[in-house]
Amino acid sequence: MMRYLILSSFFLLSFTFANSQDITTGEYLPMTYTSNETTLNYRILYPEGFDETKKYPLVLFLHGRGESGDDNVKQLVHGSQLFIDNMEKYPAIVLFPQCPVTDYWANIDRKETKNGLQFKFYSDREPNPSLAAVIALTNDFLEKPFIDVDRLYVTGLSMGGMGTWELLGRMPEKIAAAAPICGGGSKDLTPKMINVPIWAFHGVKDDVVPARYSIMMVEGVQKAGGKAKITLYPNANHNSWDPTFNDPKYLTWLFKHKRN
């Protein structure tokens, strides 16, 4: 049964879809994916009643720094249950990759100052190995006949919010909508994002990743003529994902979009 199968190659994985009855649905299955000598742990959720003759949206969720590791479990701490609970309303294929502690989703430098953490985001570097593997994994899934290529949704929190912004700069032509939570990115990339609907979320009291980083990105996209908006939670600290996940409009907004 696929439920217990961990594979080192997506090429091998492609052979497991001959019979959709063999796929365990309603829970996150552990998988591995190898690209350019980088091995990426990830979990995948198939909707109940998965049928490979139908087409489903693809959701990519990037976790925060605290969920990094190699156990292929911790990345499910925040947000994973939300997609299970709403799978009947929003049937989709959901990917939760895990970044190792030796890597980072986004290309950044971090520095601690008396005013808190300061971040420098880069727009002129190759993606970090784990994000490059995520891009390759996503592209492989977009080639699957059961994926609706016009409905790729990217979201994530903290480090994953930063990764979401970076993916918006690296593959905007493939993303139908994106929702970065308490993240930030390189403003230099914002002109590339103007055709993607973006809804950012951040806590005003965030003392880990200050809200100005999300505000800067949203303003950059808007000034370039794009479709970005932001919700600022006045009483939230870094855990702005909690009110975001409790807002039913979060998923409604994501799933209503199709790529132009």
Backbone as CSV, one residue per row, in Angstrom:
resi,resn,N_x,N_y,N_z,CA_x,CA_y,CA_z,C_x,C_y,C_z
1,MET,0.845,-1.194,0.000,0.000,0.000,0.000,0.877,1.240,0.000
2,MET,0.423,2.234,-0.714,1.202,3.477,-0.830,1.351,4.181,0.507
3,ARG,0.451,3.908,1.435,0.495,4.544,2.743,1.847,4.375,3.420
4,TYR,2.516,3.280,3.174,3.769,2.977,3.860,4.977,3.105,2.954
5,LEU,4.798,3.612,1.764,5.875,3.629,0.784,6.590,4.961,0.787
6,ILE,7.907,4.956,1.066,8.721,6.158,0.987,9.685,5.978,-0.166
7,LEU,9.634,6.894,-1.133,10.394,6.747,-2.354,11.446,7.814,-2.467
8,SER,12.539,7.506,-3.101,13.625,8.464,-3.261,13.590,9.141,-4.617
9,SER,12.647,8.801,-5.444,12.602,9.380,-6.790,11.167,9.597,-7.209
10,PHE,10.873,10.793,-7.706,9.523,11.066,-8.177,9.227,10.268,-9.443
11,PHE,10.269,9.926,-10.196,10.076,9.073,-11.373,9.454,7.749,-10.968
12,LEU,9.928,7.200,-9.855,9.332,5.973,-9.359,7.904,6.212,-8.896
13,LEU,7.665,7.355,-8.255,6.343,7.661,-7.746,5.309,7.669,-8.857
14,SER,5.711,8.046,-10.054,4.755,8.165,-11.147,4.114,6.832,-11.506
15,PHE,4.718,5.723,-11.112,4.158,4.428,-11.431,3.070,3.997,-10.457
16,THR,2.839,4.739,-9.384,1.905,4.287,-8.357,0.484,4.744,-8.610
17,PHE,0.233,5.455,-9.727,-1.087,6.005,-9.928,-1.932,5.176,-10.900
18,ALA,-1.527,3.952,-11.153,-2.280,3.128,-12.089,-3.681,2.840,-11.568
19,ASN,-3.848,2.784,-10.257,-5.140,2.461,-9.673,-5.375,3.366,-8.478
20,SER,-6.321,4.294,-8.604,-6.547,5.255,-7.531,-7.053,4.584,-6.261
21,GLN,-7.558,3.348,-6.372,-8.014,2.652,-5.182,-6.851,2.289,-4.255
22,ASP,-5.621,2.308,-4.778,-4.457,1.976,-3.967,-3.955,3.161,-3.150
23,ILE,-4.523,4.347,-3.364,-4.045,5.543,-2.695,-4.835,5.786,-1.416
24,THR,-4.140,5.914,-0.310,-4.774,6.238,0.957,-5.131,7.717,0.954
25,THR,-6.372,8.032,1.285,-6.836,9.408,1.259,-7.210,9.870,2.661
26,GLY,-7.319,11.187,2.824,-7.764,11.744,4.098,-6.692,11.860,5.155
27,GLU,-5.443,11.513,4.814,-4.336,11.689,5.748,-3.067,12.005,4.966
28,TYR,-2.108,12.593,5.660,-0.866,13.006,5.002,0.104,11.831,4.926
29,LEU,0.460,11.466,3.722,1.345,10.332,3.492,2.794,10.798,3.429
30,PRO,3.729,10.085,4.072,5.139,10.479,4.036,5.814,10.067,2.739
31,MET,6.541,11.004,2.142,7.242,10.765,0.892,8.608,11.447,0.938
32,THR,9.482,11.054,0.015,10.728,11.784,-0.208,10.886,12.032,-1.696
33,TYR,11.630,13.058,-2.011,11.841,13.458,-3.394,13.289,13.897,-3.524
34,THR,13.959,13.468,-4.601,15.352,13.816,-4.809,15.502,14.621,-6.092
35,SER,16.203,15.754,-5.973,16.461,16.614,-7.130,17.850,17.206,-6.985
36,ASN,18.696,16.987,-7.989,20.064,17.531,-7.970,20.789,17.222,-6.661
37,GLU,20.693,15.970,-6.249,21.370,15.460,-5.055,20.808,16.035,-3.754
38,THR,19.711,16.765,-3.819,19.027,17.234,-2.614,17.817,16.351,-2.369
39,THR,17.743,15.783,-1.162,16.604,14.956,-0.794,15.647,15.779,0.058
40,LEU,14.409,15.827,-0.368,13.389,16.626,0.293,12.326,15.710,0.878
41,ASN,12.120,15.808,2.186,10.993,15.124,2.801,9.726,15.932,2.544
42,TYR,8.621,15.232,2.304,7.355,15.947,2.204,6.210,15.012,2.552
43,ARG,5.093,15.628,2.872,3.849,14.903,3.095,2.857,15.306,2.021
44,ILE,2.020,14.362,1.634,1.019,14.626,0.616,-0.353,14.167,1.084
45,LEU,-1.333,15.004,0.818,-2.724,14.698,1.165,-3.529,14.560,-0.118
46,TYR,-4.183,13.407,-0.277,-5.121,13.212,-1.372,-6.537,13.339,-0.820
47,PRO,-7.449,13.920,-1.595,-8.821,14.059,-1.098,-9.537,12.722,-1.047
48,GLU,-10.533,12.658,-0.178,-11.369,11.464,-0.120,-11.991,11.232,-1.496
49,GLY,-12.015,9.971,-1.903,-12.579,9.644,-3.200,-11.712,10.080,-4.360
50,PHE,-10.405,10.190,-4.117,-9.495,10.616,-5.182,-9.696,9.777,-6.444
51,ASP,-9.775,10.478,-7.576,-10.000,9.839,-8.865,-9.007,10.436,-9.848
52,GLU,-8.076,9.632,-10.350,-7.035,10.171,-11.219,-7.560,10.634,-12.574
53,THR,-8.827,10.343,-12.869,-9.413,10.834,-14.116,-9.970,12.252,-13.960
54,LYS,-9.985,12.759,-12.726,-10.441,14.124,-12.472,-9.229,15.035,-12.294
55,LYS,-9.481,16.324,-12.273,-8.412,17.300,-12.054,-8.647,18.032,-10.740
56,TYR,-7.555,18.181,-9.958,-7.628,18.792,-8.637,-6.658,19.968,-8.536
57,PRO,-7.018,20.966,-7.740,-6.045,22.023,-7.434,-4.848,21.439,-6.701
58,LEU,-3.713,22.128,-6.798,-2.505,21.749,-6.076,-2.175,22.859,-5.089
59,VAL,-2.057,22.493,-3.808,-1.718,23.449,-2.755,-0.322,23.129,-2.242
60,LEU,0.527,24.143,-2.205,1.866,24.007,-1.648,1.933,24.846,-0.382
61,PHE,2.244,24.204,0.751,2.327,24.886,2.039,3.752,24.790,2.561
62,LEU,4.347,25.952,2.859,5.713,26.008,3.377,5.687,26.368,4.855
63,HIS,6.279,25.524,5.671,6.271,25.697,7.125,7.262,26.758,7.579
64,GLY,7.235,27.048,8.889,8.156,28.009,9.486,9.430,27.355,9.992
65,ARG,10.343,28.196,10.482,11.655,27.707,10.913,11.551,26.675,12.030
66,GLY,10.605,26.848,12.918,10.481,25.942,14.054,10.106,24.525,13.676
67,GLU,9.613,24.333,12.464,9.197,23.007,12.019,10.226,22.355,11.103
68,SER,11.412,22.977,10.978,12.487,22.384,10.170,12.979,21.093,10.810
69,GLY,13.542,20.226,10.002,14.081,18.975,10.542,14.159,17.909,9.475
70,ASP,14.291,16.663,9.935,14.356,15.532,9.008,13.419,14.413,9.416
71,ASP,12.436,14.720,10.283,11.521,13.683,10.754,10.306,13.499,9.854
72,ASN,10.092,14.446,8.935,8.940,14.407,8.035,7.625,14.374,8.799
73,VAL,7.614,15.075,9.934,6.419,15.135,10.776,6.126,16.568,11.224
74,LYS,7.176,17.255,11.702,6.954,18.558,12.339,6.332,19.593,11.427
75,GLN,6.518,19.462,10.125,5.974,20.473,9.206,4.448,20.481,9.194
76,LEU,3.833,19.459,9.799,2.380,19.375,9.844,1.783,20.081,11.057
77,VAL,2.616,20.659,11.924,2.131,21.251,13.178,1.111,22.350,12.921
78,HIS,1.409,23.244,11.978,0.530,24.385,11.721,-0.096,24.267,10.328
79,GLY,-1.407,24.295,10.292,-2.112,24.400,9.026,-2.574,23.109,8.387
80,SER,-1.961,21.996,8.705,-2.294,20.764,7.982,-3.730,20.307,8.238
81,GLN,-4.192,20.428,9.476,-5.539,19.968,9.804,-6.598,20.790,9.092
82,LEU,-6.276,22.044,8.813,-7.230,22.921,8.135,-7.652,22.347,6.785
83,PHE,-6.698,21.780,6.054,-7.016,21.246,4.734,-7.782,19.930,4.826
84,ILE,-7.507,19.147,5.867,-8.297,17.926,6.092,-9.738,18.286,6.435
85,ASP,-9.892,19.257,7.339,-11.231,19.645,7.784,-12.077,20.238,6.661
86,ASN,-11.418,20.815,5.660,-12.143,21.473,4.569,-12.046,20.721,3.243
87,MET,-11.608,19.471,3.311,-11.380,18.729,2.081,-12.666,18.441,1.317
88,GLU,-13.773,18.266,2.017,-15.036,18.019,1.313,-15.447,19.240,0.502
89,LYS,-15.225,20.432,1.069,-15.582,21.671,0.382,-14.555,22.046,-0.673
90,TYR,-13.266,21.786,-0.346,-12.182,22.157,-1.246,-11.281,20.956,-1.508
91,PRO,-11.738,19.990,-2.295,-10.881,18.828,-2.594,-9.654,19.259,-3.383
92,ALA,-8.489,18.830,-2.917,-7.236,19.262,-3.530,-6.131,18.274,-3.180
93,ILE,-5.039,18.349,-3.930,-3.792,17.670,-3.576,-2.970,18.689,-2.793
94,VAL,-2.553,18.328,-1.581,-1.852,19.276,-0.701,-0.463,18.742,-0.381
95,LEU,0.554,19.578,-0.599,1.947,19.210,-0.334,2.490,20.007,0.842
96,PHE,3.100,19.312,1.790,3.783,19.916,2.926,5.242,19.460,2.930
97,PRO,6.126,20.126,2.202,7.545,19.750,2.256,8.180,20.187,3.572
98,GLN,9.311,19.571,3.916,10.033,19.926,5.146,11.455,20.361,4.809
99,CYS,11.807,21.541,5.301,13.153,22.085,5.108,14.062,21.570,6.220
100,PRO,15.255,21.067,5.902,16.187,20.649,6.961,16.710,21.851,7.742
101,VAL,17.216,21.598,8.931,17.709,22.687,9.772,18.953,23.331,9.183
102,THR,19.610,22.648,8.263,20.823,23.179,7.630,20.523,24.093,6.454
103,ASP,19.246,24.278,6.142,18.881,25.096,4.983,17.774,26.054,5.387
104,TYR,17.314,26.863,4.429,16.283,27.872,4.678,15.511,28.043,3.384
105,TRP,14.191,28.215,3.487,13.406,28.330,2.262,13.854,29.513,1.406
106,ALA,14.100,30.664,2.047,14.377,31.898,1.300,15.852,32.255,1.361
107,ASN,16.284,33.032,0.373,17.654,33.542,0.337,17.741,34.813,1.167
108,ILE,18.199,34.690,2.397,18.220,35.832,3.304,19.476,35.808,4.167
109,ASP,19.765,36.956,4.746,20.688,37.067,5.872,19.893,37.580,7.061
110,ARG,20.161,37.011,8.235,19.482,37.451,9.463,20.503,38.017,10.430
111,LYS,20.094,39.071,11.117,20.984,39.698,12.088,20.177,40.160,13.279
112,GLU,20.679,39.842,14.482,20.018,40.307,15.697,20.543,41.679,16.078
113,THR,19.621,42.608,16.321,19.982,43.954,16.736,19.182,44.311,17.984
114,LYS,19.463,45.466,18.557,18.727,45.895,19.746,17.249,46.147,19.438
115,ASN,16.944,46.304,18.154,15.557,46.496,17.732,14.920,45.214,17.207
116,GLY,15.573,44.094,17.497,15.044,42.817,17.056,15.759,42.288,15.832
117,LEU,15.208,41.250,15.248,15.815,40.632,14.073,15.690,41.545,12.854
118,GLN,16.758,41.611,12.090,16.763,42.332,10.831,17.032,41.325,9.711
119,PHE,16.321,41.480,8.599,16.445,40.545,7.490,16.880,41.277,6.233
120,LYS,17.764,40.635,5.491,18.131,41.119,4.169,17.768,40.038,3.172
121,PHE,16.959,40.409,2.199,16.474,39.455,1.205,17.217,39.668,-0.109
122,TYR,17.551,38.565,-0.771,18.322,38.636,-2.008,17.448,38.240,-3.200
123,SER,17.645,38.942,-4.296,16.887,38.662,-5.514,17.762,38.180,-6.649
124,ASP,19.081,38.134,-6.435,20.013,37.835,-7.523,20.789,36.540,-7.308
125,ARG,20.279,35.671,-6.459,20.953,34.409,-6.183,20.104,33.237,-6.659
126,GLU,20.773,32.106,-6.856,20.050,30.879,-7.144,19.254,30.465,-5.905
127,PRO,18.144,29.751,-6.069,17.382,29.320,-4.893,18.200,28.388,-4.016
128,ASN,17.965,28.463,-2.728,18.601,27.510,-1.822,18.214,26.084,-2.222
129,PRO,19.041,25.087,-1.884,18.775,23.722,-2.360,17.381,23.201,-2.053
130,SER,16.884,23.481,-0.845,15.561,22.958,-0.485,14.458,23.616,-1.287
131,LEU,14.554,24.922,-1.513,13.541,25.587,-2.318,13.641,25.145,-3.777
132,ALA,14.855,24.932,-4.264,15.016,24.415,-5.623,14.338,23.054,-5.763
133,ALA,14.451,22.220,-4.735,13.797,20.913,-4.755,12.280,21.061,-4.710
134,VAL,11.790,22.044,-3.946,10.354,22.315,-3.905,9.856,22.730,-5.283
135,ILE,10.608,23.581,-5.959,10.228,24.010,-7.305,10.165,22.819,-8.251
136,ALA,11.171,21.957,-8.186,11.194,20.772,-9.052,10.031,19.839,-8.727
137,LEU,9.769,19.627,-7.449,8.648,18.772,-7.024,7.327,19.339,-7.533
138,THR,7.149,20.637,-7.367,5.918,21.280,-7.821,5.762,21.146,-9.327
139,ASN,6.827,21.377,-10.063,6.764,21.251,-11.516,6.423,19.832,-11.948
140,ASP,6.962,18.848,-11.231,6.629,17.460,-11.547,5.142,17.189,-11.331
141,PHE,4.605,17.704,-10.229,3.180,17.487,-9.973,2.311,18.195,-11.003
142,LEU,2.751,19.351,-11.455,1.966,20.084,-12.448,1.876,19.344,-13.774
143,GLU,2.739,18.361,-13.980,2.691,17.551,-15.190,1.763,16.347,-15.041
144,LYS,1.260,16.110,-13.838,0.383,14.966,-13.616,-0.998,15.243,-14.198
145,PRO,-1.599,14.252,-14.839,-2.884,14.480,-15.498,-4.022,14.825,-14.540
146,PHE,-3.891,14.490,-13.261,-4.962,14.772,-12.303,-4.809,16.133,-11.617
147,ILE,-3.820,16.939,-12.027,-3.617,18.273,-11.457,-4.146,19.326,-12.420
148,ASP,-4.937,20.255,-11.887,-5.395,21.408,-12.662,-4.275,22.445,-12.649
149,VAL,-3.565,22.583,-13.746,-2.389,23.448,-13.795,-2.748,24.920,-13.622
150,ASP,-4.011,25.253,-13.749,-4.439,26.640,-13.572,-4.825,26.951,-12.131
151,ARG,-4.627,25.984,-11.239,-5.035,26.189,-9.841,-3.936,25.722,-8.875
152,LEU,-2.765,26.315,-9.020,-1.686,26.102,-8.065,-1.734,27.223,-7.029
153,TYR,-1.869,26.856,-5.761,-1.936,27.819,-4.669,-0.731,27.637,-3.751
154,VAL,-0.068,28.737,-3.422,1.119,28.694,-2.568,0.859,29.529,-1.326
155,THR,1.159,28.970,-0.176,0.983,29.672,1.084,1.991,29.137,2.090
156,GLY,2.203,29.869,3.166,3.163,29.439,4.167,3.333,30.511,5.216
157,LEU,3.998,30.151,6.302,4.112,31.068,7.432,5.561,31.272,7.856
158,SER,5.862,32.500,8.286,7.180,32.883,8.796,8.250,32.584,7.734
159,MET,9.184,31.682,8.002,10.137,31.293,6.968,9.411,30.827,5.711
160,GLY,8.285,30.155,5.893,7.484,29.712,4.764,6.778,30.855,4.057
161,GLY,6.453,31.912,4.807,5.928,33.115,4.171,6.987,33.766,3.300
162,MET,8.234,33.745,3.781,9.350,34.262,2.978,9.560,33.398,1.739
163,GLY,9.444,32.086,1.916,9.555,31.189,0.771,8.436,31.407,-0.237
164,THR,7.242,31.728,0.262,6.117,32.013,-0.622,6.401,33.242,-1.475
165,TRP,6.911,34.300,-0.840,7.269,35.503,-1.595,8.353,35.199,-2.635
166,GLU,9.325,34.375,-2.255,10.397,34.074,-3.206,9.871,33.261,-4.392
167,LEU,8.967,32.313,-4.130,8.378,31.551,-5.235,7.559,32.453,-6.149
168,LEU,6.921,33.466,-5.591,6.193,34.425,-6.415,7.125,35.154,-7.373
169,GLY,8.366,35.334,-6.959,9.344,35.961,-7.834,9.990,35.001,-8.807
170,ARG,9.968,33.706,-8.494,10.662,32.717,-9.324,9.744,31.996,-10.306
171,MET,8.476,31.823,-9.974,7.580,31.077,-10.861,6.177,31.695,-10.873
172,PRO,6.079,33.009,-11.040,4.756,33.651,-10.971,3.795,33.185,-12.060
173,GLU,4.335,32.784,-13.194,3.480,32.388,-14.311,2.720,31.098,-14.036
174,LYS,3.093,30.364,-12.976,2.443,29.095,-12.667,1.510,29.163,-11.463
175,ILE,1.554,30.259,-10.719,0.808,30.369,-9.465,-0.510,31.089,-9.700
176,ALA,-1.611,30.462,-9.255,-2.935,31.071,-9.418,-3.231,32.083,-8.326
177,ALA,-2.727,31.856,-7.111,-2.919,32.778,-5.997,-1.935,32.394,-4.895
178,ALA,-1.575,33.373,-4.056,-0.610,33.123,-2.987,-1.020,33.876,-1.726
179,ALA,-0.748,33.262,-0.580,-1.092,33.856,0.706,0.078,33.715,1.674
180,PRO,1.042,34.627,1.638,2.169,34.581,2.579,1.770,35.129,3.950
181,ILE,2.136,34.411,4.993,1.766,34.773,6.368,3.032,35.124,7.140
182,CYS,3.045,36.283,7.769,4.153,36.802,8.588,5.519,36.555,7.947
183,GLY,5.614,36.893,6.670,6.862,36.704,5.945,7.448,38.010,5.450
184,GLY,8.139,37.939,4.339,8.778,39.097,3.729,9.594,38.625,2.548
185,GLY,10.112,39.565,1.783,10.882,39.191,0.615,11.630,40.370,0.044
186,SER,12.218,40.151,-1.113,12.959,41.201,-1.798,12.004,42.057,-2.619
187,LYS,11.980,43.343,-2.319,11.106,44.248,-3.057,11.476,44.298,-4.532
188,ASP,12.714,43.973,-4.859,13.144,43.981,-6.255,12.379,42.966,-7.098
189,LEU,11.813,41.944,-6.447,11.094,40.904,-7.171,9.630,41.249,-7.418
190,THR,9.113,42.281,-6.747,7.678,42.533,-6.790,7.131,42.814,-8.195
191,PRO,7.878,43.456,-9.113,7.311,43.643,-10.456,6.992,42.340,-11.184
192,LYS,7.638,41.249,-10.787,7.373,39.969,-11.431,6.057,39.343,-10.961
193,MET,5.477,39.881,-9.878,4.326,39.254,-9.234,2.997,39.899,-9.607
194,ILE,3.007,40.857,-10.498,1.829,41.714,-10.662,0.608,40.987,-11.206
195,ASN,0.788,39.831,-11.821,-0.352,39.119,-12.392,-0.918,38.055,-11.457
196,VAL,-0.365,37.945,-10.250,-0.815,36.927,-9.304,-1.585,37.593,-8.162
197,PRO,-2.812,37.175,-7.895,-3.519,37.681,-6.715,-2.784,37.262,-5.438
198,ILE,-2.517,38.225,-4.558,-1.751,37.972,-3.333,-2.517,38.547,-2.153
199,TRP,-2.640,37.752,-1.117,-3.233,38.206,0.143,-2.238,37.879,1.255
200,ALA,-1.620,38.893,1.812,-0.651,38.707,2.886,-1.322,38.921,4.242
201,PHE,-0.754,38.281,5.267,-1.262,38.391,6.633,-0.085,38.643,7.573
202,HIS,-0.313,39.484,8.584,0.768,39.762,9.535,0.193,40.327,10.824
203,GLY,0.885,40.053,11.925,0.519,40.626,13.210,1.256,41.936,13.439
204,VAL,0.535,42.950,13.862,1.148,44.260,14.098,2.202,44.193,15.192
205,LYS,2.001,43.321,16.176,2.924,43.218,17.306,4.033,42.192,17.081
206,ASP,4.190,41.734,15.865,5.189,40.702,15.567,6.590,41.212,15.896
207,ASP,7.254,40.542,16.840,8.611,40.930,17.217,9.655,39.919,16.738
208,VAL,9.249,39.024,15.852,10.170,38.069,15.233,10.432,38.479,13.789
209,VAL,9.375,38.583,13.024,9.448,39.126,11.660,8.531,40.348,11.633
210,PRO,9.061,41.539,11.784,8.215,42.730,11.854,7.294,42.869,10.641
211,ALA,6.113,43.423,10.904,5.089,43.542,9.870,5.529,44.402,8.697
212,ARG,6.514,45.240,8.894,6.940,46.123,7.799,7.441,45.334,6.588
213,TYR,7.914,44.119,6.816,8.409,43.333,5.688,7.269,42.913,4.762
214,SER,6.132,42.526,5.330,4.975,42.203,4.493,4.401,43.458,3.853
215,ILE,4.321,44.528,4.625,3.781,45.781,4.097,4.612,46.264,2.912
216,MET,5.933,46.176,3.044,6.829,46.600,1.966,6.562,45.804,0.691
217,MET,6.367,44.506,0.820,6.136,43.677,-0.360,4.796,43.992,-1.013
218,VAL,3.770,44.137,-0.199,2.444,44.440,-0.746,2.458,45.793,-1.449
219,GLU,3.080,46.779,-0.818,3.173,48.097,-1.451,3.965,48.035,-2.753
220,GLY,5.015,47.220,-2.776,5.809,47.076,-3.992,4.999,46.501,-5.134
221,VAL,4.197,45.469,-4.836,3.361,44.865,-5.872,2.307,45.864,-6.340
222,GLN,1.693,46.555,-5.394,0.657,47.528,-5.753,1.214,48.640,-6.634
223,LYS,2.374,49.168,-6.273,2.971,50.255,-7.041,3.361,49.812,-8.449
224,ALA,3.651,48.516,-8.595,3.990,47.982,-9.912,2.747,47.659,-10.737
225,GLY,1.573,47.826,-10.128,0.325,47.584,-10.837,-0.300,46.240,-10.561
226,GLY,0.154,45.567,-9.511,-0.330,44.229,-9.208,-1.516,44.192,-8.276
227,LYS,-1.944,42.943,-7.981,-3.161,42.704,-7.202,-2.807,42.113,-5.838
228,ALA,-2.300,42.929,-4.960,-1.906,42.470,-3.626,-2.677,43.234,-2.561
229,LYS,-2.981,42.544,-1.466,-3.623,43.176,-0.322,-3.051,42.556,0.943
230,ILE,-3.313,43.197,2.086,-2.772,42.691,3.344,-3.795,42.854,4.452
231,THR,-3.846,41.869,5.334,-4.612,41.952,6.575,-3.627,42.027,7.725
232,LEU,-3.746,43.084,8.526,-2.893,43.278,9.697,-3.729,43.053,10.947
233,TYR,-3.290,42.128,11.775,-4.005,41.833,13.021,-3.418,42.684,14.141
234,PRO,-4.190,43.636,14.685,-3.623,44.610,15.629,-3.098,44.005,16.924
235,ASN,-3.629,42.870,17.336,-3.230,42.277,18.620,-2.388,41.025,18.476
236,ALA,-2.043,40.663,17.263,-1.293,39.421,17.041,0.204,39.687,17.036
237,ASN,0.939,38.743,17.644,2.389,38.757,17.565,2.784,37.898,16.359
238,HIS,3.807,37.064,16.511,4.287,36.305,15.354,3.311,35.215,14.927
239,ASN,2.414,34.817,15.815,1.498,33.715,15.503,0.276,34.195,14.731
240,SER,0.475,35.070,13.760,-0.661,35.570,12.977,-1.303,34.482,12.139
241,TRP,-0.670,33.321,12.066,-1.304,32.213,11.355,-2.557,31.733,12.083
242,ASP,-2.629,31.920,13.403,-3.819,31.471,14.136,-5.075,32.208,13.675
243,PRO,-5.109,33.545,13.695,-6.309,34.211,13.182,-6.510,34.008,11.682
244,THR,-5.415,33.821,10.951,-5.552,33.567,9.517,-6.273,32.254,9.261
245,PHE,-5.851,31.195,9.937,-6.480,29.891,9.742,-7.909,29.868,10.260
246,ASN,-8.225,30.746,11.212,-9.585,30.820,11.743,-10.513,31.660,10.876
247,ASP,-9.966,32.315,9.879,-10.763,33.133,8.980,-11.215,32.269,7.805
248,PRO,-12.506,31.982,7.677,-12.966,31.120,6.582,-12.684,31.700,5.205
249,LYS,-12.452,33.013,5.135,-12.179,33.641,3.841,-10.801,33.276,3.312
250,TYR,-9.914,32.814,4.193,-8.555,32.436,3.773,-8.604,31.367,2.686
251,LEU,-9.282,30.255,2.954,-9.370,29.193,1.959,-10.322,29.566,0.830
252,THR,-11.422,30.232,1.163,-12.368,30.637,0.124,-11.680,31.500,-0.919
253,TRP,-10.867,32.436,-0.448,-10.163,33.331,-1.357,-9.159,32.556,-2.212
254,LEU,-8.381,31.678,-1.588,-7.393,30.909,-2.354,-8.060,30.118,-3.460
255,PHE,-9.046,29.312,-3.094,-9.588,28.330,-4.035,-10.482,28.948,-5.109
256,LYS,-10.853,30.211,-4.963,-11.694,30.810,-5.999,-10.893,31.233,-7.228
257,HIS,-9.579,31.261,-7.106,-8.765,31.798,-8.185,-8.349,30.718,-9.186
258,LYS,-8.291,31.129,-10.438,-7.722,30.323,-11.505,-6.723,31.185,-12.252
259,ARG,-5.652,30.580,-12.700,-4.630,31.314,-13.448,-5.205,31.831,-14.754
260,ASN,-4.891,33.062,-15.077,-5.363,33.664,-16.320,-4.616,33.083,-17.524
